[in-house]
Amino acid sequence: MSTLTDTTNIIDADTLKAWVERHDDVVIMDVRSAAEFESLHIRGSYNVPLPLVAEHTEDVAQRVGRRVVLVCHSGVRAEQARQRLHEVGLDSAVVLDGGAPAYAAAGGDVVRGEQRWAMDRQVRMVAGTLVTTGLLAGELVSPKLRLLAGAVGAGLAFSAATNTCAMGAALAKMPWNRGAQDPEAHVALGRLPLAG
């Protein structure tokens, strides 16, 4: 199920596979963290994490200036990157529905590295654990500890409303997510092919 709203900016894994097999002029840009990219990515894709896209949107748009497929785990971060690129005039960017896992499931050529849980799965685990802990502690220790469950629920609602995730940003800094360091801007941008 896609969480994106405008289906004209979404392609499915089979479409991308066909483009790659025909050697169409397409740039696949993965906007996940370097650690997520390291665990599974589409062969030939470029890792430009979303914070770099947000900070250097115009540079990215000028560099690729052609058909761009944006990839993440579920499509949410890729859609954020697409919107940013659209704001600076790059209208050809599309989002891969279902991200890298969908491409792998469709039989696309992927590179697998050290396996880590996807960030959205980590967020669900931590949020669920905090809510359960807050409710149990509220019953067994002090009713005030139920506020922990309420705070997590409020944070999740805010996350959905703003399409951001503070918990995900915090988890990205944890040691188990640091197998690979996010590239510096000049390195990530330098790897992208030049337009034209």
C-alpha positions as CSV (number, residue, x, y, z in Angstrom):
1,M,0.0,0.0,0.0
2,S,1.5,3.3,-1.0
3,T,1.5,6.2,1.4
4,L,2.0,8.7,-1.4
5,T,-0.8,10.8,-2.7
6,D,0.0,11.7,-6.4
7,T,0.3,8.4,-8.3
8,T,1.6,10.3,-11.4
9,N,4.9,10.6,-9.6
10,I,5.2,6.9,-8.6
11,I,6.5,4.0,-10.6
12,D,6.4,0.3,-9.7
13,A,9.3,-2.1,-9.5
14,D,8.5,-3.8,-12.8
15,T,8.6,-0.5,-14.6
16,L,12.0,0.4,-13.2
17,K,13.3,-3.1,-14.0
18,A,12.2,-2.6,-17.6
19,W,14.0,0.8,-17.8
20,V,17.2,-0.7,-16.3
21,E,17.0,-3.7,-18.7
22,R,16.6,-1.4,-21.7
23,H,19.5,0.7,-20.4
24,D,17.2,3.7,-20.4
25,D,18.8,7.0,-19.4
26,V,17.8,6.8,-15.7
27,V,19.5,7.8,-12.5
28,I,18.5,5.8,-9.5
29,M,19.0,7.9,-6.3
30,D,18.6,6.2,-3.0
31,V,17.8,8.7,-0.2
32,R,18.2,6.4,2.8
33,S,21.1,6.5,5.2
34,A,24.4,5.0,4.2
35,A,23.8,2.1,6.7
36,E,20.4,1.3,5.1
37,F,21.9,1.6,1.6
38,E,24.8,-0.7,2.6
39,S,22.3,-3.4,3.8
40,L,20.3,-3.5,0.5
41,H,20.4,-1.3,-2.6
42,I,19.6,-1.4,-6.3
43,R,22.7,-2.2,-8.2
44,G,24.0,1.0,-9.9
45,S,22.1,3.4,-7.6
46,Y,23.6,6.4,-6.0
47,N,23.3,7.1,-2.3
48,V,22.4,10.7,-1.5
49,P,20.7,10.6,1.9
50,L,17.6,12.8,2.3
51,P,19.4,15.4,4.6
52,L,21.9,16.0,1.8
53,V,19.2,16.3,-0.8
54,A,17.4,18.8,1.5
55,E,20.5,20.9,2.0
56,H,21.8,20.8,-1.6
57,T,18.6,20.5,-3.6
58,E,19.6,22.8,-6.4
59,D,23.0,21.1,-6.8
60,V,21.4,17.7,-7.0
61,A,18.8,18.9,-9.5
62,Q,21.5,20.5,-11.7
63,R,23.7,17.5,-11.5
64,V,21.2,14.8,-12.5
65,G,18.8,16.9,-14.7
66,R,17.2,13.9,-16.3
67,R,14.9,11.0,-15.5
68,V,15.5,10.3,-11.8
69,V,14.0,7.5,-9.7
70,L,14.1,8.2,-6.0
71,V,14.3,5.2,-3.7
72,C,14.0,4.7,0.1
73,H,12.4,1.9,2.1
74,S,8.7,2.7,1.8
75,G,8.5,5.8,-0.4
76,V,8.0,8.5,2.2
77,R,11.6,9.9,2.3
78,A,11.8,9.5,-1.5
79,E,8.6,11.6,-1.9
80,Q,10.1,14.2,0.4
81,A,13.1,14.4,-1.9
82,R,10.9,14.5,-5.0
83,Q,8.9,17.4,-3.6
84,R,12.2,19.3,-2.9
85,L,13.5,18.6,-6.4
86,H,10.2,19.7,-7.9
87,E,10.4,23.0,-6.0
88,V,13.7,23.8,-7.8
89,G,12.3,22.8,-11.2
90,L,13.2,19.1,-11.6
91,D,9.8,17.7,-12.6
92,S,11.1,14.4,-14.1
93,A,11.8,12.8,-10.7
94,V,9.6,9.8,-9.7
95,V,9.3,7.7,-6.6
96,L,9.8,3.9,-6.6
97,D,6.7,2.5,-4.9
98,G,7.8,0.1,-2.1
99,G,11.4,1.2,-2.4
100,A,14.4,-1.1,-2.6
101,P,12.6,-4.1,-0.9
102,A,9.9,-4.0,-3.6
103,Y,12.6,-3.9,-6.4
104,A,14.3,-6.9,-4.8
105,A,11.0,-8.8,-4.4
106,A,10.3,-8.2,-8.1
107,G,13.6,-9.9,-9.0
108,G,15.5,-6.7,-9.7
109,D,19.3,-6.7,-9.4
110,V,20.2,-5.6,-5.9
111,V,23.3,-5.6,-3.7
112,R,22.9,-7.1,-0.2
113,G,25.3,-6.3,2.6
114,E,25.1,-6.6,6.3
115,Q,21.4,-7.0,7.2
116,R,19.9,-4.4,9.5
117,W,16.3,-3.7,10.4
118,A,14.8,-1.0,8.2
119,M,14.4,2.3,10.0
120,D,10.6,2.2,10.0
121,R,10.7,-1.3,11.7
122,Q,13.1,0.1,14.3
123,V,10.8,3.0,15.0
124,R,7.8,0.7,15.4
125,M,9.8,-1.6,17.8
126,V,10.9,1.3,20.0
127,A,7.5,3.1,20.0
128,G,5.7,-0.2,20.9
129,T,8.2,-1.0,23.6
130,L,7.9,2.5,25.1
131,V,4.1,2.4,25.1
132,T,4.0,-1.0,26.6
133,T,6.5,0.0,29.3
134,G,4.6,3.2,30.1
135,L,1.3,1.3,30.5
136,L,2.8,-1.4,32.6
137,A,4.8,1.0,34.8
138,G,1.7,3.1,35.1
139,E,-0.1,0.1,36.6
140,L,2.7,-1.3,38.7
141,V,4.8,1.7,39.8
142,S,3.0,5.1,39.4
143,P,0.0,6.2,37.3
144,K,2.2,9.2,36.2
145,L,4.3,6.8,34.2
146,R,1.4,6.4,31.8
147,L,2.4,9.8,30.4
148,L,5.2,8.0,28.6
149,A,2.7,6.1,26.5
150,G,0.8,9.4,25.8
151,A,4.0,11.2,24.9
152,V,4.9,8.4,22.4
153,G,1.4,8.5,20.9
154,A,1.6,12.3,20.6
155,G,5.0,12.0,18.9
156,L,3.7,9.5,16.4
157,A,0.7,11.7,15.6
158,F,3.0,14.7,15.1
159,S,5.3,12.6,13.0
160,A,2.4,11.6,10.7
161,A,1.1,15.1,10.5
162,T,4.5,16.6,9.6
163,N,5.9,13.6,7.6
164,T,9.0,13.7,9.8
165,C,10.3,11.3,12.4
166,A,12.4,12.5,15.3
167,M,12.7,9.0,16.7
168,G,14.0,7.7,13.3
169,A,16.6,10.5,13.2
170,A,17.7,9.6,16.8
171,L,17.8,5.9,15.9
172,A,19.9,6.6,12.8
173,K,22.7,7.8,15.2
174,M,22.7,4.6,17.2
175,P,25.8,2.4,16.9
176,W,24.0,-0.5,15.1
177,N,23.0,1.9,12.4
178,R,26.4,3.3,11.9
179,G,28.0,0.5,9.8
180,A,28.5,3.0,7.1
181,Q,28.8,6.8,7.5
182,D,26.6,9.0,5.4
183,P,28.8,10.5,2.7
184,E,29.8,14.1,2.8
185,A,28.0,16.4,0.4
186,H,30.9,16.8,-2.1
187,V,31.4,13.1,-2.2
188,A,27.7,12.2,-2.7
189,L,27.2,14.9,-5.3
190,G,30.5,14.0,-7.0
191,R,29.4,10.5,-7.6
192,L,26.2,11.5,-9.4
193,P,26.4,11.5,-13.2
194,L,26.4,14.9,-14.9
195,A,23.2,15.9,-16.8
196,G,23.3,15.6,-20.5
